[in-house]
Amino acid sequence: MGFEFKIDDELCVGCGNCVVVCPVDALNSADIAGGKGHNMEE
């Protein structure tokens, strides 16, 4: 059984804490690791 990460865009503030606390490293993508707060193009 694999794990799937789901990010609720309405609740996500882009802090990246989910990457730090994930016990199974489901969020190991470089695109997600920085959260969405660093993306200045949006």
HTML snippet that shows the backbone in 3Dmol.js (N, CA, C, O; Angstrom):
<script src="https://3Dmol.org/build/3Dmol-min.js"></script>
<div id="view" style="width:600px;height:400px;position:relative"></div>
<script>
const pdb = `
ATOM      1  N   MET A   1       0.848  -1.187   0.000  1.00  0.00           N
ATOM      2  CA  MET A   1       0.000   0.000   0.000  1.00  0.00           C
ATOM      3  C   MET A   1       0.887   1.241   0.000  1.00  0.00           C
ATOM      4  O   MET A   1       1.776   1.373   0.840  1.00  0.00           O
ATOM      5  N   GLY A   2       0.646   2.139  -0.932  1.00  0.00           N
ATOM      6  CA  GLY A   2       1.417   3.369  -1.008  1.00  0.00           C
ATOM      7  C   GLY A   2       0.705   4.516  -0.325  1.00  0.00           C
ATOM      8  O   GLY A   2      -0.474   4.428   0.016  1.00  0.00           O
ATOM      9  N   PHE A   3       1.431   5.571  -0.136  1.00  0.00           N
ATOM     10  CA  PHE A   3       0.869   6.767   0.487  1.00  0.00           C
ATOM     11  C   PHE A   3       0.680   7.838  -0.574  1.00  0.00           C
ATOM     12  O   PHE A   3       1.448   7.927  -1.532  1.00  0.00           O
ATOM     13  N   GLU A   4      -0.337   8.635  -0.392  1.00  0.00           N
ATOM     14  CA  GLU A   4      -0.619   9.731  -1.302  1.00  0.00           C
ATOM     15  C   GLU A   4      -0.775  10.996  -0.478  1.00  0.00           C
ATOM     16  O   GLU A   4      -1.521  11.016   0.501  1.00  0.00           O
ATOM     17  N   PHE A   5      -0.074  12.054  -0.871  1.00  0.00           N
ATOM     18  CA  PHE A   5      -0.234  13.297  -0.126  1.00  0.00           C
ATOM     19  C   PHE A   5      -1.350  14.115  -0.752  1.00  0.00           C
ATOM     20  O   PHE A   5      -1.515  14.152  -1.972  1.00  0.00           O
ATOM     21  N   LYS A   6      -2.103  14.761   0.105  1.00  0.00           N
ATOM     22  CA  LYS A   6      -3.188  15.630  -0.336  1.00  0.00           C
ATOM     23  C   LYS A   6      -3.019  16.952   0.385  1.00  0.00           C
ATOM     24  O   LYS A   6      -2.930  16.995   1.612  1.00  0.00           O
ATOM     25  N   ILE A   7      -2.975  18.014  -0.372  1.00  0.00           N
ATOM     26  CA  ILE A   7      -2.808  19.342   0.203  1.00  0.00           C
ATOM     27  C   ILE A   7      -4.095  20.121  -0.011  1.00  0.00           C
ATOM     28  O   ILE A   7      -4.556  20.274  -1.142  1.00  0.00           O
ATOM     29  N   ASP A   8      -4.668  20.609   1.069  1.00  0.00           N
ATOM     30  CA  ASP A   8      -5.875  21.430   1.000  1.00  0.00           C
ATOM     31  C   ASP A   8      -5.430  22.865   0.724  1.00  0.00           C
ATOM     32  O   ASP A   8      -4.934  23.547   1.620  1.00  0.00           O
ATOM     33  N   ASP A   9      -5.607  23.319  -0.508  1.00  0.00           N
ATOM     34  CA  ASP A   9      -5.146  24.648  -0.906  1.00  0.00           C
ATOM     35  C   ASP A   9      -5.773  25.771  -0.091  1.00  0.00           C
ATOM     36  O   ASP A   9      -5.172  26.835   0.057  1.00  0.00           O
ATOM     37  N   GLU A  10      -6.969  25.548   0.438  1.00  0.00           N
ATOM     38  CA  GLU A  10      -7.616  26.584   1.239  1.00  0.00           C
ATOM     39  C   GLU A  10      -6.966  26.730   2.612  1.00  0.00           C
ATOM     40  O   GLU A  10      -7.008  27.806   3.207  1.00  0.00           O
ATOM     41  N   LEU A  11      -6.369  25.656   3.115  1.00  0.00           N
ATOM     42  CA  LEU A  11      -5.747  25.689   4.439  1.00  0.00           C
ATOM     43  C   LEU A  11      -4.233  25.885   4.386  1.00  0.00           C
ATOM     44  O   LEU A  11      -3.634  26.344   5.358  1.00  0.00           O
ATOM     45  N   CYS A  12      -3.617  25.543   3.265  1.00  0.00           N
ATOM     46  CA  CYS A  12      -2.157  25.606   3.152  1.00  0.00           C
ATOM     47  C   CYS A  12      -1.688  27.055   3.088  1.00  0.00           C
ATOM     48  O   CYS A  12      -2.171  27.846   2.278  1.00  0.00           O
ATOM     49  N   VAL A  13      -0.735  27.388   3.961  1.00  0.00           N
ATOM     50  CA  VAL A  13      -0.161  28.733   3.961  1.00  0.00           C
ATOM     51  C   VAL A  13       1.250  28.731   3.388  1.00  0.00           C
ATOM     52  O   VAL A  13       1.896  29.777   3.326  1.00  0.00           O
ATOM     53  N   GLY A  14       1.733  27.557   2.967  1.00  0.00           N
ATOM     54  CA  GLY A  14       3.036  27.469   2.329  1.00  0.00           C
ATOM     55  C   GLY A  14       4.212  27.430   3.273  1.00  0.00           C
ATOM     56  O   GLY A  14       5.332  27.739   2.865  1.00  0.00           O
ATOM     57  N   CYS A  15       3.999  27.058   4.524  1.00  0.00           N
ATOM     58  CA  CYS A  15       5.081  27.077   5.513  1.00  0.00           C
ATOM     59  C   CYS A  15       6.056  25.915   5.348  1.00  0.00           C
ATOM     60  O   CYS A  15       7.208  26.019   5.767  1.00  0.00           O
ATOM     61  N   GLY A  16       5.615  24.810   4.745  1.00  0.00           N
ATOM     62  CA  GLY A  16       6.475  23.650   4.558  1.00  0.00           C
ATOM     63  C   GLY A  16       6.573  22.738   5.766  1.00  0.00           C
ATOM     64  O   GLY A  16       7.337  21.774   5.736  1.00  0.00           O
ATOM     65  N   ASN A  17       5.823  23.009   6.831  1.00  0.00           N
ATOM     66  CA  ASN A  17       5.876  22.166   8.029  1.00  0.00           C
ATOM     67  C   ASN A  17       5.413  20.744   7.750  1.00  0.00           C
ATOM     68  O   ASN A  17       5.852  19.816   8.430  1.00  0.00           O
ATOM     69  N   CYS A  18       4.552  20.549   6.785  1.00  0.00           N
ATOM     70  CA  CYS A  18       4.074  19.202   6.472  1.00  0.00           C
ATOM     71  C   CYS A  18       5.223  18.307   6.029  1.00  0.00           C
ATOM     72  O   CYS A  18       5.220  17.107   6.305  1.00  0.00           O
ATOM     73  N   VAL A  19       6.197  18.880   5.349  1.00  0.00           N
ATOM     74  CA  VAL A  19       7.361  18.112   4.906  1.00  0.00           C
ATOM     75  C   VAL A  19       8.192  17.678   6.102  1.00  0.00           C
ATOM     76  O   VAL A  19       8.695  16.555   6.137  1.00  0.00           O
ATOM     77  N   VAL A  20       8.336  18.552   7.070  1.00  0.00           N
ATOM     78  CA  VAL A  20       9.154  18.268   8.249  1.00  0.00           C
ATOM     79  C   VAL A  20       8.525  17.195   9.116  1.00  0.00           C
ATOM     80  O   VAL A  20       9.232  16.317   9.611  1.00  0.00           O
ATOM     81  N   VAL A  21       7.221  17.241   9.314  1.00  0.00           N
ATOM     82  CA  VAL A  21       6.571  16.336  10.260  1.00  0.00           C
ATOM     83  C   VAL A  21       6.054  15.041   9.642  1.00  0.00           C
ATOM     84  O   VAL A  21       5.604  14.163  10.379  1.00  0.00           O
ATOM     85  N   CYS A  22       6.098  14.890   8.340  1.00  0.00           N
ATOM     86  CA  CYS A  22       5.572  13.685   7.699  1.00  0.00           C
ATOM     87  C   CYS A  22       6.396  12.467   8.117  1.00  0.00           C
ATOM     88  O   CYS A  22       7.595  12.411   7.842  1.00  0.00           O
ATOM     89  N   PRO A  23       5.764  11.485   8.784  1.00  0.00           N
ATOM     90  CA  PRO A  23       6.509  10.330   9.297  1.00  0.00           C
ATOM     91  C   PRO A  23       6.938   9.337   8.222  1.00  0.00           C
ATOM     92  O   PRO A  23       7.797   8.496   8.487  1.00  0.00           O
ATOM     93  N   VAL A  24       6.375   9.403   7.027  1.00  0.00           N
ATOM     94  CA  VAL A  24       6.718   8.444   5.979  1.00  0.00           C
ATOM     95  C   VAL A  24       7.379   9.106   4.774  1.00  0.00           C
ATOM     96  O   VAL A  24       7.535   8.471   3.731  1.00  0.00           O
ATOM     97  N   ASP A  25       7.765  10.363   4.902  1.00  0.00           N
ATOM     98  CA  ASP A  25       8.403  11.114   3.817  1.00  0.00           C
ATOM     99  C   ASP A  25       7.595  11.068   2.521  1.00  0.00           C
ATOM    100  O   ASP A  25       8.156  10.934   1.433  1.00  0.00           O
ATOM    101  N   ALA A  26       6.287  11.181   2.647  1.00  0.00           N
ATOM    102  CA  ALA A  26       5.428  11.193   1.466  1.00  0.00           C
ATOM    103  C   ALA A  26       5.629  12.474   0.664  1.00  0.00           C
ATOM    104  O   ALA A  26       5.349  12.511  -0.534  1.00  0.00           O
ATOM    105  N   LEU A  27       6.106  13.509   1.315  1.00  0.00           N
ATOM    106  CA  LEU A  27       6.308  14.799   0.656  1.00  0.00           C
ATOM    107  C   LEU A  27       7.788  15.024   0.394  1.00  0.00           C
ATOM    108  O   LEU A  27       8.385  15.937   0.965  1.00  0.00           O
ATOM    109  N   ASN A  28       8.387  14.209  -0.457  1.00  0.00           N
ATOM    110  CA  ASN A  28       9.811  14.359  -0.703  1.00  0.00           C
ATOM    111  C   ASN A  28      10.113  15.048  -2.023  1.00  0.00           C
ATOM    112  O   ASN A  28      11.273  15.106  -2.432  1.00  0.00           O
ATOM    113  N   SER A  29       9.112  15.563  -2.690  1.00  0.00           N
ATOM    114  CA  SER A  29       9.306  16.263  -3.948  1.00  0.00           C
ATOM    115  C   SER A  29       9.911  17.640  -3.697  1.00  0.00           C
ATOM    116  O   SER A  29       9.509  18.341  -2.769  1.00  0.00           O
ATOM    117  N   ALA A  30      10.868  18.018  -4.517  1.00  0.00           N
ATOM    118  CA  ALA A  30      11.498  19.336  -4.372  1.00  0.00           C
ATOM    119  C   ALA A  30      10.497  20.460  -4.611  1.00  0.00           C
ATOM    120  O   ALA A  30      10.626  21.537  -4.029  1.00  0.00           O
ATOM    121  N   ASP A  31       9.502  20.222  -5.461  1.00  0.00           N
ATOM    122  CA  ASP A  31       8.494  21.246  -5.742  1.00  0.00           C
ATOM    123  C   ASP A  31       7.610  21.510  -4.536  1.00  0.00           C
ATOM    124  O   ASP A  31       7.146  22.632  -4.332  1.00  0.00           O
ATOM    125  N   ILE A  32       7.379  20.481  -3.740  1.00  0.00           N
ATOM    126  CA  ILE A  32       6.495  20.607  -2.592  1.00  0.00           C
ATOM    127  C   ILE A  32       7.271  20.967  -1.339  1.00  0.00           C
ATOM    128  O   ILE A  32       6.727  21.597  -0.431  1.00  0.00           O
ATOM    129  N   ALA A  33       8.523  20.577  -1.279  1.00  0.00           N
ATOM    130  CA  ALA A  33       9.318  20.738  -0.066  1.00  0.00           C
ATOM    131  C   ALA A  33       9.405  22.185   0.401  1.00  0.00           C
ATOM    132  O   ALA A  33       9.498  22.437   1.602  1.00  0.00           O
ATOM    133  N   GLY A  34       9.376  23.133  -0.518  1.00  0.00           N
ATOM    134  CA  GLY A  34       9.462  24.527  -0.131  1.00  0.00           C
ATOM    135  C   GLY A  34       8.121  25.137   0.216  1.00  0.00           C
ATOM    136  O   GLY A  34       8.048  26.324   0.533  1.00  0.00           O
ATOM    137  N   GLY A  35       7.072  24.362   0.164  1.00  0.00           N
ATOM    138  CA  GLY A  35       5.742  24.911   0.374  1.00  0.00           C
ATOM    139  C   GLY A  35       5.352  25.762  -0.816  1.00  0.00           C
ATOM    140  O   GLY A  35       6.068  25.776  -1.817  1.00  0.00           O
ATOM    141  N   LYS A  36       4.259  26.457  -0.738  1.00  0.00           N
ATOM    142  CA  LYS A  36       3.872  27.304  -1.864  1.00  0.00           C
ATOM    143  C   LYS A  36       4.160  28.775  -1.584  1.00  0.00           C
ATOM    144  O   LYS A  36       3.894  29.626  -2.432  1.00  0.00           O
ATOM    145  N   GLY A  37       4.695  29.082  -0.416  1.00  0.00           N
ATOM    146  CA  GLY A  37       4.959  30.464  -0.053  1.00  0.00           C
ATOM    147  C   GLY A  37       6.102  31.109  -0.801  1.00  0.00           C
ATOM    148  O   GLY A  37       6.162  32.334  -0.905  1.00  0.00           O
ATOM    149  N   HIS A  38       7.023  30.295  -1.331  1.00  0.00           N
ATOM    150  CA  HIS A  38       8.187  30.853  -2.006  1.00  0.00           C
ATOM    151  C   HIS A  38       7.920  31.206  -3.459  1.00  0.00           C
ATOM    152  O   HIS A  38       8.740  31.874  -4.090  1.00  0.00           O
ATOM    153  N   ASN A  39       6.796  30.775  -4.001  1.00  0.00           N
ATOM    154  CA  ASN A  39       6.503  30.980  -5.412  1.00  0.00           C
ATOM    155  C   ASN A  39       6.005  32.401  -5.633  1.00  0.00           C
ATOM    156  O   ASN A  39       4.849  32.711  -5.344  1.00  0.00           O
ATOM    157  N   MET A  40       6.869  33.255  -6.142  1.00  0.00           N
ATOM    158  CA  MET A  40       6.530  34.666  -6.309  1.00  0.00           C
ATOM    159  C   MET A  40       5.851  34.950  -7.648  1.00  0.00           C
ATOM    160  O   MET A  40       5.419  36.076  -7.893  1.00  0.00           O
ATOM    161  N   GLU A  41       5.751  33.930  -8.525  1.00  0.00           N
ATOM    162  CA  GLU A  41       5.163  34.135  -9.839  1.00  0.00           C
ATOM    163  C   GLU A  41       3.645  34.136  -9.818  1.00  0.00           C
ATOM    164  O   GLU A  41       3.024  34.599 -10.775  1.00  0.00           O
ATOM    165  N   GLU A  42       3.026  33.629  -8.752  1.00  0.00           N
ATOM    166  CA  GLU A  42       1.563  33.568  -8.695  1.00  0.00           C
ATOM    167  C   GLU A  42       0.977  34.902  -8.337  1.00  0.00           C
ATOM    168  O   GLU A  42      -0.244  35.035  -8.244  1.00  0.00           O
TER     169      GLU A  42
END
`;
const viewer = $3Dmol.createViewer("view");
viewer.addModel(pdb, "pdb");
viewer.setStyle({}, {cartoon: {color: "spectrum"}});
viewer.zoomTo();
viewer.render();
</script>
